[in-house]
């Protein structure tokens, strides 16, 4: 891997502008199709898709530097939500389920003639962190299944989570297209050139779209603002994490001091009991309760 330069050649895909530039515009549709078909390899093949940004549920307006997504529909009517989340949120699993369920519920129609014909909804979530309540594996694939047999109960809901920090492979270790995609997304901002671009039309197009030098002045200003917001947000979370660690260290030291003092009192009380001092006297001298002295 090449060393990071002061001025990155390629955009940071973890920013709102970077993520949408790679996956969320008409020009980059072949990139999204390639990634999704690689992800669903052997199960389905998406020929075309339509972006549905105007129909997208506005659930995350409170902090677009943390969560942003692309809402689209395949040529067969399936809905796909491709989401980037940079930091864990409270009730993360529940939020994901709610988001997908809302996309299913919004397909409902009024009137007695509707017979619940709904299209499948897929969530593909890039997680720039590892949730504490997830298994420590790169890909978590959630479907509706019968508990006993593990057979799929319905294909109308599916959620795929990709924990990016758990992907550790280098370029020469990537074995398939999904792994190549994840490697590029994780390392794009540190690369001087994109591996595989010379052999792959898709990655050649990615190289062109992701090149910061190819942006217009307006696009560059928007990207710089998004990058600043992303870095500020990450910095705030890192500060909170470090403050929490320091508070924990101080609390641990205080607890250690108190435990040491208590252990010393107990040791002294035991000696006093050996010399036959009355329980009340030992308690008064050491500060322990009579019951604590009696139980020693």
LINZIKA-V640606 format. One record per residue. N is the residue number from 1. PHI is phi as a letter, one per 30 degrees, with the letter a starting at -180 (none if undefined). Layout:
BEGIN
N;PHI  N;PHI
END
This chain:
BEGIN
1;none  2;d  3;d  4;d  5;c  6;e  7;c  8;d  9;d  10;c  11;d  12;d  13;d  14;d  15;c  16;e  17;d  18;d  19;d  20;d  21;d  22;d  23;c  24;c  25;b  26;e  27;d  28;c  29;e  30;e  31;d  32;d  33;d  34;d  35;d  36;d  37;d  38;d  39;d  40;c  41;e  42;i  43;c  44;a  45;b  46;c  47;d  48;a  49;b  50;b  51;d  52;b  53;e  54;d  55;c  56;d  57;d  58;d  59;c  60;b  61;d  62;d  63;a  64;d  65;d  66;c  67;b  68;b  69;b  70;b  71;c  72;b  73;b  74;d  75;d  76;c  77;i  78;d  79;c  80;b  81;c  82;c  83;b  84;c  85;b  86;c  87;b  88;d  89;b  90;e  91;h  92;e  93;d  94;d  95;d  96;d  97;d  98;d  99;d  100;d  101;d  102;d  103;d  104;d  105;d  106;d  107;d  108;d  109;b  110;d  111;j  112;d  113;d  114;d  115;c  116;i  117;d  118;c  119;c  120;d  121;b  122;c  123;c  124;c  125;c  126;d  127;c  128;d  129;a  130;c  131;e  132;d  133;c  134;c  135;d  136;d  137;b  138;d  139;c  140;c  141;c  142;c  143;b  144;d  145;b  146;d  147;e  148;d  149;c  150;i  151;d  152;d  153;d  154;a  155;c  156;d  157;b  158;a  159;b  160;c  161;c  162;c  163;d  164;e  165;d  166;d  167;c  168;c  169;d  170;c  171;e  172;d  173;c  174;d  175;c  176;b  177;d  178;d  179;d  180;d  181;d  182;d  183;e  184;d  185;d  186;d  187;c  188;e  189;d  190;c  191;c  192;c  193;a  194;c  195;e  196;i  197;d  198;d  199;c  200;b  201;d  202;d  203;d  204;d  205;d  206;e  207;e  208;d  209;d  210;d  211;d  212;d  213;d  214;c  215;d  216;d  217;d  218;d  219;d  220;d  221;d  222;d  223;d  224;e  225;d  226;d  227;d  228;d  229;d  230;d  231;d  232;d  233;d  234;d  235;d  236;d  237;d  238;d  239;d  240;d  241;d  242;d  243;d  244;d  245;d  246;d  247;d  248;d  249;d  250;d  251;d  252;d  253;d  254;d  255;d  256;d  257;d  258;d  259;d  260;d  261;d  262;d  263;d  264;d  265;d  266;d  267;d  268;d  269;d  270;d  271;d  272;d  273;d  274;d  275;d  276;i  277;d  278;d  279;e  280;d  281;d  282;d  283;d  284;d  285;d  286;d  287;i  288;d  289;d  290;d  291;d  292;d  293;d  294;d  295;d  296;d
END
